[in-house]
Amino acid sequence: MDVFDALAHPVRREVLRLLKGGPMTAGDLAAQFDVSKPTMSRHFATLKEAGLIQAEKSGQTIRYRLNISVAEEAAVLVMGLLRPGPRKGSADQ
């Protein structure tokens, strides 16, 4: 799964925003959304596959945390795409 595909869905972006505050259990995260548990599981799986979050299982509890390095790398790439560059036909080329 590509990072940008994972970021395409608003629920997944909100999960990442919530995880900025620190690790959370799957149940605590799921409680923030009006979607089914299987749907949330698919969102978590997509984010894990893209490397944006990490999961730690302890008994029946899964705790997710933001993978800062991958998230920062994606943010830097996006910011680079938004930065104005030389225009076609300019002397800077």
VOLO-518409 format. One record per residue (C-alpha): residue number from 1; residue in three letters; x, y, z. Coordinates in nm, 3 decimals. Last residue first. Layout:
 resi resn      xx      yy      zz
  NUM  ala       X       Y       Z
...
! end
This chain:
 resi resn      xx      yy      zz
   93  gln   1.590   2.641  -1.603
   92  asp   1.614   2.954  -1.387
   91  ala   1.578   3.192  -1.685
   90  ser   1.208   3.118  -1.704
   89  gly   1.050   2.943  -2.003
   88  lys   0.854   2.700  -1.792
   87  arg   0.823   2.831  -1.439
   86  pro   1.083   2.762  -1.172
   85  gly   0.947   2.593  -0.865
   84  pro   0.677   2.679  -0.618
   83  arg   0.675   2.454  -0.313
   82  leu   0.364   2.237  -0.305
   81  leu   0.541   1.922  -0.425
   80  gly   0.817   1.976  -0.171
   79  met   0.556   2.010   0.105
   78  val   0.406   1.678  -0.002
   77  leu   0.746   1.507   0.008
   76  val   0.828   1.653   0.348
   75  ala   0.491   1.537   0.484
   74  ala   0.544   1.184   0.349
   73  glu   0.889   1.165   0.511
   72  glu   0.746   1.298   0.837
   71  ala   0.476   1.028   0.841
   70  val   0.733   0.756   0.761
   69  ser   0.969   0.871   1.039
   68  ile   0.691   0.930   1.293
   67  asn   0.543   0.581   1.285
   66  leu   0.232   0.673   1.483
   65  arg   0.138   0.431   1.758
   64  tyr  -0.128   0.166   1.784
   63  arg  -0.214  -0.046   2.088
   62  ile  -0.385  -0.380   2.033
   61  thr  -0.551  -0.534   2.337
   60  gln  -0.655  -0.899   2.373
   59  gly  -0.327  -1.001   2.536
   58  ser  -0.077  -0.726   2.460
   57  lys  -0.048  -0.656   2.089
   56  glu   0.170  -0.374   1.959
   55  ala   0.080  -0.212   1.630
   54  gln   0.283   0.035   1.424
   53  ile   0.142   0.317   1.215
   52  leu   0.233   0.493   0.890
   51  gly   0.413   0.193   0.736
   50  ala   0.179   0.177   0.437
   49  glu   0.075  -0.174   0.541
   48  lys   0.008  -0.048   0.894
   47  leu  -0.216   0.234   0.767
   46  thr  -0.408  -0.008   0.545
   45  ala  -0.444  -0.260   0.828
   44  phe  -0.575   0.010   1.064
   43  his  -0.831   0.121   0.804
   42  arg  -0.936  -0.241   0.746
   41  ser  -0.975  -0.291   1.122
   40  met  -1.185   0.026   1.138
   39  thr  -1.419  -0.118   0.875
   38  pro  -1.440  -0.449   1.065
   37  lys  -1.521  -0.254   1.385
   36  ser  -1.810  -0.072   1.218
   35  val  -1.806   0.303   1.156
   34  asp  -1.915   0.606   1.359
   33  phe  -1.565   0.706   1.461
   32  gln  -1.392   0.812   1.785
   31  ala  -1.476   0.481   1.958
   30  ala  -1.255   0.305   1.700
   29  leu  -0.950   0.487   1.835
   28  asp  -1.019   0.390   2.195
   27  gly  -1.088   0.031   2.090
   26  ala  -0.771   0.004   1.882
   25  thr  -0.573   0.124   2.180
   24  met  -0.396   0.456   2.166
   23  pro  -0.032   0.563   2.143
   22  gly   0.050   0.933   2.169
   21  gly  -0.101   1.272   2.086
   20  lys   0.001   1.241   1.720
   19  leu  -0.208   0.922   1.725
   18  leu  -0.527   1.126   1.698
   17  arg  -0.402   1.301   1.385
   16  leu  -0.303   0.967   1.235
   15  val  -0.650   0.826   1.302
   14  glu  -0.798   1.143   1.148
   13  arg  -0.601   1.087   0.828
   12  arg  -0.724   0.727   0.819
   11  val  -1.085   0.841   0.860
   10  pro  -1.040   1.104   0.586
    9  his  -0.928   0.848   0.324
    8  ala  -0.652   0.940   0.079
    7  leu  -0.373   0.908   0.334
    6  ala  -0.341   0.534   0.277
    5  asp  -0.325   0.586  -0.100
    4  phe  -0.056   0.848  -0.036
    3  val   0.151   0.608   0.172
    2  asp   0.131   0.339  -0.099
    1  met   0.000   0.000   0.000
! end
